[in-house]
Amino acid sequence: MTRTPNAPGPDDATAHRPEEGKPRRVARLTVQGWIHVVLAANVLLVIVFAVSGGVLQARADDRTDLLTDRVQPARATAYQLETSLVDQETGVRGYVLSRDAGFLDPYASGARDEKTFEARLATQLADHSGIVADLKTAGRLSDAWRRDYAEPLIEAARAPGGAKAPSLEASKARFDELRGQLATLEKDIEQLRDRIRASADDSRRSRNLLFGGMLAAFLASGLALTLLLHRIVGRPLRVLEAASVDVSGGAFERRIRLDGPRDLERVAQAVEEMRRRIVEELSASKAREVLLERQAEELDAQTLELKRSNAELEQFAYVASHDLQEPLRKIASFCQLLEKRYGDQLDDRAKQYIDFAVDGAKRMQILINDLLTFSRVGRVGEEPIPVALDDVLDRALGNLSVVLEETGARVVREGPLPTVTGDVTTLTMLWQNLIGNAVKFRHPDRPPEIAVRCEAEPEDGQWRLTVQDNGIGIEPEFREKVFIIFQRLHGRDEYEGTGIGLAVCRKIVEHHGGAITLDGTAGGGTRVTFTLPMARPEPDLGAEEAARPPEGAHT
């Protein structure tokens, strides 16, 4: 039973369909689906690494900006603050010891700069409460030192003998306490700087590690994609290739099975279906080959039988043309001699018997000659050559010239006749029989008129020729009977002949590859139509030139 190309067989169901009740395997994805999965994973990795790297880079940039824009300037400001305080203490000490008013200038400028640097430092480190607290403590100690020591010492130096002033040693001790607080402030700022610098370094290291991991992840994903393609694409393709090579090498019974991506399984199913069709066609071809071999053997046997039959027919033709006719001639001759020699001794009945015997012998000779003519059609004659039908019709009319003249028959050709490939002798016989029949079966009340016409049928590659007469016609039920050998529709006393003419015509036409039919009505004439294949063009001629009929019409 032949399966349709898209109908899966039982092997396909077991080889390619997942088992019921089991989860669908991941390999059921297509190759394109696997590539999309890997690409999606890579895109996700890129997004994750890009966001993480961006966050780390932003953090590192923030720490660097903080260190550069605020912490480092704050450290310098702290040194400047300390310098302004030292200038104040030095100015107070110099003025007290020397009573030189010039020492009060550093004191005054230092006091002004102190307030400026404190405000700047408070702005730069506003986000760091511990350092701001240290700064405020230093400011209170500085204010207390100026109020309790610096100002009283300056007043006492200006007005000696006035109120008792603190000693320089006490002022220096209180100022050392202030300097200790400033050292603490500077130490806190340095620690903050170190922490921020370490944080920035950590962010940069994390960023570098992240980018290194991203590169490694890309390399790993590329390797994974390579291995994945090798496993889910390369390996199934090699299996499919090996199976296809085996099948192409002649192992047609090998079934092609494939486990892999869905699209590759579909390809394998298509190849398996093609293999099945090839096997089916091969089996059918082998069966046809066996049948053809058997038919060839039978045909060879029939050919041998046909050759034997043809040989016997040739032998029969030789016997009929020599051995059978010789006794008939002797019968006719001796009957005629008997009548001539003993005619005066024979009565009328004896003479009638002798006439019957002579007539029978002559009719037997005619039948034998007609049978020989029928059997020789298609077996004897020249090789097929281009034959102009006008020429062979002229030959046939020449052979019938006497009867045409006696009956007053008129033959009209309605246009030129073409050239066909055939045998001149048999085609002349064809025209002669057709024209002769039209004259023989003429109507007693009118002279015979015979029209010959030709029409081309290019789609069939044939010429359709018609011989139309105005004779006695034929009944419709006898249209096929007239083509049977020795079949007559009239008695011998009405029309001469043996009834073999149209049978010979049919055999000649069929021998040339055509067909012949007869149409007519009683009293209305007969039309005989036959076809002949168009002549094949010569290699150096066009089809129209090879099949072009000769110019001119013949009547």
C-alpha positions, -999 to +999 in steps of 0.1 A: +000+000+000+015+033-011+019+059+017+014+096+011+046+118+014+033+135+046+019+104+064+043+092+091+049+056+094+051+035+126+089+039+127+086+076+126+063+075+156+087+055+177+118+072+164+108+109+166+078+113+189+084+118+226+071+091+248+038+098+265+039+106+302+075+118+301+085+155+303+094+172+270+132+172+266+151+205+263+166+192+231+131+196+215+141+233+210+151+242+175+187+252+166+175+288+163+158+285+197+191+273+213+210+302+197+183+326+210+187+311+245+225+316+245+222+351+231+195+360+257+219+347+284+247+368+270+225+399+268+214+393+304+251+390+314+259+422+296+231+440+314+240+427+348+277+434+343+271+468+328+248+479+357+272+465+383+302+480+366+284+513+363+275+514+400+311+505+410+325+531+386+301+558+399+311+549+435+348+551+426+342+584+409+322+598+439+350+588+463+376+603+440+356+635+437+351+636+475+388+631+480+398+656+454+372+683+459+367+683+497+389+661+518+422+672+504+412+709+504+399+704+540+433+690+551+450+720+537+425+743+553+431+725+587+469+733+583+460+769+574+438+770+605+466+757+627+489+783+611+465+811+619+463+800+656+501+797+658+504+832+643+481+845+671+501+828+699+534+840+685+521+876+681+508+876+717+541+862+731+562+887+711+541+917+721+542+908+758+580+903+758+589+933+736+561+957+740+563+961+702+529+969+687+540+953+654+536+919+669+498+925+672+494+925+634+499+887+631+476+883+661+448+903+644+452+888+610+454+853+625+422+859+643+404+870+612+419+840+591+409+816+618+372+825+614+375+822+576+392+788+578+368+775+604+338+784+582+355+769+551+364+738+569+329+734+583+315+737+548+339+712+533+333+685+560+296+692+567+287+656+560+311+643+587+297+650+621+327+638+641+351+661+623+326+690+626+324+683+664+362+684+666+362+716+647+337+732+671+357+720+701+388+736+686+368+768+680+356+769+717+392+762+730+405+790+706+378+814+719+385+805+755+423+810+750+419+844+735+394+854+762+412+840+792+449+845+781+456+864+749+435+894+756+444+898+793+481+895+784+478+922+757+460+945+781+485+940+808+514+947+784+497+979+773+491+992+809+518+980+833+507+979+869+472+972+860+452+941+868+472+910+873+477+891+840+481+854+835+516+841+829+529+832+795+535+797+807+498+793+815+489+807+781+513+784+764+498+754+783+463+763+773+474+769+737+491+735+737+458+720+747+443+738+717+471+725+694+463+690+706+427+694+696+439+707+662+461+676+659+431+654+666+412+673+639+440+668+614+443+631+623+405+626+618+408+643+584+437+621+574+418+590+586+388+602+565+411+607+536+426+572+540+391+556+543+378+574+512+409+565+493+406+529+503+370+529+494+378+543+459+405+517+455+381+489+465+355+502+440+381+503+412+393+468+421+358+455+422+351+472+388+382+456+373+373+422+387+338+427+374+350+435+339+374+406+341+346+383+351+324+397+323+352+389+298+356+354+313+318+350+312+318+360+275+346+335+268+328+308+287+295+316+269+313+314+236+328+281+246+295+269+258+278+279+226+305+261+206+301+229+227+263+233+226+263+236+188+287+207+186+264+186+207+229+196+195+238+205+159+271+190+148+267+155+163+231+150+149+242+164+115+271+139+114+247+111+123+224+123+095+252+126+071+265+091+078+230+077+074+225+096+042+259+083+029+249+047+037+216+051+020+232+067-011+257+038-011+229+013-014+218+006+021+182+016+014+168-005+042+187+015+069+162+036+089+173+072+096+168+081+133+178+114+149+176+128+184+183+165+185+167+199+180+132+199+166+141+214+132+168+188+127+144+161+136+120+174+110+148+173+084+156+138+095+119+128+092+118+143+057+150+124+047+135+092+062+103+098+043+123+103+011+142+070+019+109+052+023+096+066-010+128+055-027+125+020-012+089+018-023+097+031-058+127+008-060+105-022-050+079-012-076+106-006-101+121-041-095+086-056-098+081-037-131+116-048-142+107-085-135+074-080-153+092-063-182+117-092-184+088-116-184+070-096-211+103-093-230+107-131-229+071-135-241+077-109-268+108-126-279+088-159-281+060-141-300+086-125-323+101-159-331+066-172-337+059-142-359+091-148-379+081-184-383+046-174-394+060-149-418+083-175-432+054-199-436+034-170-452+063-164-476+063-201-484+025-200-489+029-170-512+054-188-533+032-219-534+001-198-542+019-179-569+033-210-586+021-244-574-016-235-569-021-215-601-004-240-623-032-267-618-058-240-622-043-230-656-043-267-666-079-271-656-090-241-676-068-250-706-079-286-708-115-277-703-112-253-732-094-280-753-121-305-744-148-280-756-128-272-788-121-309-798-153-325-788-176-296-790-197-312-818-202-343-797-213-324-765-248-312-758-256-278-744-256-289-708-221-304-712-209-271-727-224-252-698-206-275-673-173-268-691-180-230-689-186-233-652-154-252-647-134-226-667-151-197-649-144-212-615-107-218-623-104-182-635-121-168-604-099-190-582-068-174-599-082-140-593-089-148-556-054-162-552-038-131-568-059-108-546-049-128-515-013-125-526-017-087-530-033-084-495-005-104-479+023-085-495+011-051-483+037-040-457+060-069-463+074-061-497+083-029-514+110-002-512+122+016-481+100+045-471+108+077-490+092+111-495+063+105-519+043+133-535+007+122-534-001+142-565+024+121-584+011+087-572-025+099-579-015+107-614-001+072-618-033+057-605-054+078-628-031+067-657-038+030-648-075+037-647-076+059-678-096+035-699-124+029-675-125+066-666-129+074-703-155+048-709-176+059-679-171+096-684-158+099-648-145+132-637-119+134-609-114+168-593-085+177-569-096+206-546-061+219-541-026+205-541-018+173-522+011+171-498+043+150-497+044+121-472+068+093-463+059+059-476+060+034-504+052+045-540+037+012-551+012+007-522+002+044-522-005+041-560-026+010-552-045+029-525-055+057-549-063+031-576-086+011-554-104+042-540-109+058-574-117+024-590-144+017-563-159+051-569-162+044-606-173+008-601-202+017-578-214+047-598-250+057-599-267+045-631-285+078-637-254+102-635-218+101-646-193+096-618-179+127-601-150+122-576-136+149-554-102+146-537-094+171-510-067+174-483-067+192-449-038+196-425-041+187-388-009+202-373-019+194-337-020+157-346+008+158-371-014+143-398-029+150-432-066+142-436-075+132-471-110+126-485-124+109-516-160+119-521-181+104-549-218+106-561-223+069-565-248+045-551-237+050-515-238+025-487-260+016-458-247+028-424-247-008-409-222-019-436-195+008-430-172-016-412-181-048-430-167-035-463-132-034-449-132-072-441-114-093-467-136-110-493-168-093-479-192-084-507-225-064-505-236-072-541-238-103-562-211-112-588-236-107-615-241-070-604-205-059-598-172-078-606-145-082-581-137-103-550-144-077-522-108-073-512-102-037-524-111-018-493-094-044-470-062-037-490-068+001-486-071-002-448-040-023-446-020+002-467-032+032-446-025+015-413+009+003-426+017+040-432+006+050-396-029+063-405-065+053-402-094+050-427-131+054-423-161+052-447-193+073-445-223+075-469-260+069-474-278+048-498-281+067-531-263+097-518-227+088-526-198+077-504-170+095-486-138+077-477-116+096-453-081+085-444-051+100-426-014+099-433+014+112-410+031+144-421+066+139-436+094+146-412+116+176-423+151+171-435+178+182-411+186+213-431+150+223-439+123+238-418+091+220-410+071+241-434+094+235-464+095+197-458+057+194-456+049+220-482+027+205-510+037+210-546+024+240-563-005+238-587-037+218-588-044+188-610-078+179-625 
